[in-house]
Amino acid sequence: MCNKFPWVKEETGKIWLFGGSVLLFLVVVIRVIWVNSHPNWEMWQIQYYQAQIAQLKSKIDSTQNPELRKTLEQQLDNLKEQKPEIKTLILPNGKIERCQTCHLGIEEISASHSSEAFGCVVCHGGNALSLDQNQAHAGMYGAGHPGRLEVSQLSCGSQNSNTQCHSGNVRSEDNQVDLVESSLMASKGGELSMIRYMHGLDISPKISIKPGVIASQVPSPFNGQPLEQKLLSNCLEACHQSNGKLLEQASLANGCESCHVLTDWSHTYQGQDVTVKGEAGHGLTHRLTTQIPYTQCNQCHNQGIPNLYNMQFNSRPDLASVKSSSEKGVETPTDRLKNVYQPSMVFTKCEVELDCIDCHTRQEVMGDGHLYPTEYQDLKIQCYDCHGTKDKKPSGWTVGTSDDLAFEEEQVNTNFPKLNIGDQILKTAKGEELPYIRQDALGWVLTSKVLGKKYPIPLVYGSGCMQNPEAQTSNDCHKCHDFSGNLKR
């Protein structure tokens, strides 16, 4: 049937189009007015409560327990009643902070660094009273990463306050901020010296840097030779010494955070603080730990083999599968055997089953206040420290007083068994106490720092091993005990 009035249809369409445009405009205007009338901190809190409600609904849908369901439903009702409000924290010293007004739900950094006792600003810096993001973050240490070595004296050392934390203590071992600057992890001193020696630039290995100077700041390590640029680009900038810029991870964190804040390979925050949720350049959560798994170490170490003759870094061929497996957090023994070390490396069974921190000692990682010209001199432990030799058993140390350093290490790791005065702990040939290795009625036992699992230590003494007591490096032990293939006899 022919439409006698086509203009009516056309005009009606125009009216609907105009009306839709007006409605959309009004929605935008109303939203702009609402947003402008509500500060950012209110928006963050609303997003936080919405996220918590979604998580609770998911738990309610999945639970089969009526009592648990009732409890969760009550929590859900309470959350729905929550309204944005300024969160004020009054510290024991009387100072006031409002950081958690925006960072609502952020995790406690650790049991020994509770927000109720210390707050946020003592570690992070910034303006504790401002609710404006730019003003609140002005003056933050390390651009939000207080563990960076260039600011660690202010944050971890707390030299900006009346508090003595990890610097300025009577006992030198408690001044980790001071010690770490001279450690091999922070300075790379021994590695640089040996590289220079290999290429004939030093008559003998000697110190190439000073405490507090990182490897990327060393001037002309190859005295202008062509290999210098390769050393800088392929070696120094391929690790966490290059001003904290890790390859592939886009993280600004280095120094203390490299080890003590756990991450995955994407370095993306996955905690409850919606202000940084999903943002790269952070740990998995806002937490410190001393229970550091090998997967954390492998994000910097053991990613390939540097060729010191041409200064080229060759990535391990299976790195993609290692990243995929590590992120799941669950490994079969076969996966762990593949992932701990790269192909072609030689290692023993204990080096696979244990984590890196179960062998590398506190002084090796954190430093002892001295710079060493070689990596070997910096090492504090060898195989014979735990296993002894065919002529000598491991050395022990009796805990004699309550202020023994061993008690401090027990306090910061909940996996350590209770320590008592009179206990026998292991002591290395270089004099460092290892409180996580103790002697009981059955012999020496190591307690894993990460999982708390106990490992009886087999001794060479009385075993019939035909080792040479003068050849006691790990390479010497690997000649017979090669777990990458079959045990050689």
N, C-alpha and C positions, 0 to 999 in steps of 0.2 A: 504494500500500500504506500502510496506516495505521500511524503511529509509536506503538508501545505505551508507549514511555518518553520522552515529550517533555522531561521534566526533565533527562535525560542531555545532550541537545543544548544546553539552556540553561546547564547547569553547565559544560560544555566551553567554551562561548563566554566565560563569565565567567573561566575559568581562563586562556584565551588573552589576554583583555583585561588581566587582572591581570599576567600574565607580560610582556606588551608594555610595560605601564606601568613595571614594575620595571626592565626592560631599558633603557628610555628614561631613567629616573631615574639608573641606574648610569652611562650614557653621559655625562649632564650632570655628574654628580658627578666622574667621572674627568677630564672636560675642565676643570672648575673647578679640581681639584687640580693638573692639568698646567699650566694657565695661571698659577695662583698660585705654582707652583714654578719658573716660567720668567719672568724679568723682561721688560719690554716690548722692550728692545733685542734680546733673542733672537728675539722674535716678528718684529720688523722685519727682522732678518737672514734669517730663514727665508723671509719673504715676498719679500725681494730675490732670494735664490737660486732660489726657485720661478719668479719672473718671468724671470730670466736663462735658466733651463732651458727655459722655454716658448719664448723667443725663439730659442734655439739649435735647438730641435727644428723650428721653422718654417723656419729657414735650411737645415737638413739636408734637409727634405722638398722644398724648392724648388730645390736645387742639382743640376746635371747633371755637375759636375766631380768625378771620383773622388778626386783628391788633396785638393781642398777639403773634400769630404765627410769624408774620413778625419781631417783636421785638426779639423773641427768636432766630430766624434764624440769625439775625444780631449778637447777642451775640455768637452764635455758630461759625460764620465766624471769629469773633475776637479771640475766643479761639483757633481756628485752627492755627492762626498766631502767637500765643504765643511761645516764645523760652526760654529755660532755661537761667536764669541770676541770679547773686548774688543779694539778697535783702538786702539792707542796711537801717537800721533805725537809725536816729540821734535823740537822746533824748533832751529835753529842757536843760539838764545840760551839753550838748556837747558830752556825751558818745555815742559810736557807737556799735550797735548790729547787728548780722547777723543770729540770730536764725531762723527767718522765711524764710531763704533760703531753709532750709530743711522742716520746719514745715509750709509750705505754705498752707493757707486756714484754719489754726487753729482758733477756735472761740475766740472772745474777752472774757476774763475771767469775766468781769462785767463792767458796765458803770462807776463805781467809781474806777476801776483798769485798765484803758485803756492802751494798749501797747504803744501808742504814748506818753503818759505822764510818764509811769513807765518802759516800756520795759519788759523783761522777767527775767533777771538775778537778779534783786532786790528781787524777790520772790523765784526763782528756784535755784539761784546760777549757777555755771558753768563758762565756758569760752565763752564770748559773741562774740569774733572775729573769733574763729576757725571754719572751715568748715569740719573738721574731726570729726566724731561722737565720738570717744573715748576721744579726747582732749576737745571737746565742752562740753561733759557731765561730765568731771572730776571735782570733787568738788561740784556736785549738792547736794542740801539739801535733806535729807531723801530719797536718791536713786530715785529722781524724784518726790517724794511726799512731798512737802514743808510744808504741814499741819500737819505732824507728830509732836507730842508734844515735842519730844526730840530736834527738830530743829526749832520749831515755833518761838522762840525768834529771830533767825536769819532771818527767812522768813517773817512771819506775823508781828513780832515785829520790823523787819528791824533794828536790832541793829548792823548790819554790814555796815550800811550806815549812812548818815546824816539825814535820813528821820525818823520821828516819826510816826509810823502807829498805831498798836494795842498794844503798850507798851511805857512806858516812858512819858505818857501824864499827865497833871496836874489833870484832872478829873479822878478819879480812875475807873469810869464805862467805860471809853474808853480804858482801858488797859486789853482787853479781854484775851490776851496771859497770863498775870499774874494771872488773876482771875480763868481761866479755870483749872489751875493745882490743885486748891483746891476743884473743883466742884465734886459732886457725880458721874457725868458722867466720869470724868477722874481718880478719886482716888478710888472709891468704898468704901470709908472709913466707912460710916455709915453701909453699908451692912456687911462688915467684922466684925465690932465691935459687931453687933447684933448676928452674927453667933457664934462668940467666946462666947458671953454672954449666948446664948442658950445651949451651951455645957459645961458651967461651967468653961470656961477658963479665964474669966474675972469676978471679983466680981460685977462690974457694967459696963454698956456700957462706953467705953472710946476710944479715938483715937488710932488706931492701925498703922497708917501710917502718913507720913509727906507730906506737899505740894510738888508736883512734882514727887511723887513716885506712880507708877501704881500698881494695885493689884497683878499682877503676880510677882512683886519684893518683896513682903512682906515675910520676912524669917519665916519659920516654923509657919504658922498661927495656927496649932493645936499641936505645941510643940512636933512634932515627933510621934503623935498618928497615928494609922492606917487610920483615916479619912483624914489625911492631904493630901495624894496623890489623894484621891477622890475629895477633894476640888479643888486641882490644876488642875486636868485633866478634871473633869466634870463641874466645875463651872467657875473658873477663865479663863481657856483656851477656854471656850465656848462663850466668848464674845470678844469685840474689845479692851480689856485691855491686851491681850496676845501678846505684841509687834506688834500689828497691823495685826496679822494673823487671819482673819475671817474664821470660818468654812465654807466650801463649796465654798467660793467666791474667794479664792486665790488672795486676794487683799492686797497690802502693805500699803494702805491708812488707816490712822486712825486720831485721833485728829480732827482738824478743818474740814478735808475732809469728815469725817464720816457723817456729817450732811449737810455741805454746798456745796458738789458736788454730784448731784443726780446720782444714779446708778440704774441698774436693778439687778435681782438676779444673773446674770452671771458676773456682774462687767466688762462688755466688752465695749470698746469705739466704738461709732457709729457715730462720727462726720466726718468732712471733711479732717482732717489731715491724709494723707495716710501712714505716717510713723508709726502710732500706730493704724490704722484702724483694727477693729476686734481683737485687742489685749486685753487679760484679765488683770485685775488689775487696771482698770481706771473707771472714771465716764462715763456716757453716752456721754457727750460732755465736752469740756474744759470751764466750766462755774461755777461760784459761785452763790449761791442764798440764800436768807433769807426766801423764800417761800417754806418751807420744808413740803411735804405731809406725811401723816402717813405711806405710803408705804416705805418711806426711813427709818423711825424709826423701822418699823417691820422687816427690814433685820437684825437687831441685837436683838431688843426687841420682846416680845410676841411670841416667837417661841416654847414655851413649858413651863413646870412648874418644877422648881427645888425642889427636896425633900431634905429639910435641915436636915432631921434626918439620911439619909444614903448617902447624898451628890451625889445623882443620878439626872441627868437632863433628864426629859421625854419630848420628842418632841411632839408638838401638832399633832393629828392624821390627820388633814386636811391641813397640811402645803403644800403638793404638789399642791392642787387646789388653795391655796392662791397665790402661786408663779405664777401659770399660769394666774390667773385673774389679778394680779397686773401688769404683763408685758404688758397687752393689753392697759392699761392706761384709760380704760372706764369701769365703773362699774354701774350696776343697783343698786337701793336701797337695793335689797335683797342680792346681792353680797357683798355690803359694810357691811351690817349687819353681814354677815358671816366672812368677812375677817379682820375687825378691831380688834376683840378680839377672842381669842381661845374659844372653847366650854367649858362650865361650868363656865365661868367668868360672873360676875354680873356687869352691867353697865347701865347708864342712857341714855336717848335719845340724849342729847347734847354731850356726850362722843362718840357717833357713828357719828353724823352729822358733828361735828367739827374735825379738825386735832389736833394732839398732841400739836403743838406749839400754838394753840389757847387757851389752858388752862395753860400749863406749861410756867412759866414766864422766862424772861431773866436771872434773878438771879438763878433760879432753874437749868437752863441748863448750863449757863456759869459760875456760881459760884459768890460768893460775897466776896471772900477773906478769908473765914473762913472754917475750917474743922469741921464737925458735927459728933457726935458719933452715931446718929440715922438718918434714912431716914426721919422720921417725922419732926425732927428739921430742916432738910434741905428744906422741902417744904415751899413755899412762898404763896401758894394759897389754899383756901378751897372753898367748894360750897357756903358758906355764903358770901364770898367776892363779888360775882356777884349777888347772889339771895337774900342776906340779911337774916334776921330771922323774926319771927312773931312779934318781938319787935323792930326791927331796920332795916332801909333801908341801902343799900350799901353806902360806904363812897366815896366822890368825892374829886377831887383836881382841883383847878383852875390854868390853865397855865398862869403864870404871866410875864415871860420874854422870850426873843428870844433865850436864851441859855439853856432853859429847855431841859432836856434829851429827852423829848417826841418828839421834832423836829428832833432829830437825828434818832430816830426809824422810823419816817415818811419818811425820806429821803431814807432809805435803803429798803423800801417796797412800791412799786408803787400802791399796792392795798389799802393803807391807804387813807382815805379822807383827804382833805387839813385841816391842823391844824392852828388855829389862837389863838393869845393871848386872854385870857378870856374864852376859851373853858373849859368845865367841862369834865375831864377824871376820870376813876375809880382809886381808890387807895386801895390796899389790907390792911388787918388788920396789916400786918407786915411792911407796909410803902412803898411798891413798886408801882410805877405808871404804869398803863396799858393804853397807848395812843390809843390802838385799840378798847377800850371800852369807848364810849362817851355818854353823856347825851344830848338829844334834847327835843323838845316839847312833844314827846310821851313817853319819858322815856329813860332807858339805852339801848344802841344798840351796839352789838359786830360786828366788821367787820372782816371776815375771812382773815387770813394772806395769805392763799394759793390761794383762789378763789376770794376774795373780796366781797363775798356775805354778806349781812347784816342780822343779827339775833336779833330781839327784845328780851330782857331778861325778862322773867316773874319773878316777885318778890313774895317772901313768905309773906311779909308784906301786910296785908289786903286780903290775899287769903283764909283764913279759915284753913290754914295748922295747924295741931296740933303738930308740931315738939317740941322737948324739946330743948330750947335754950342752954342748957348745953351739948347737944350731937350734935356736929356739924362736925364730920369727914365725909368723903365721904362714909364710911361704914354705918354711921347712915342714910344718905340720901338714900343709896341703899336698906335699909330695906323696904322702901315704893316705891321708884321710881326705879323699876327693868325693864329696857327696853329689857332685854334678854328674858323675858317672858311677862306677862301682868302687867300693872300698878296696884300695890296693893293699895287698899284704906282702 
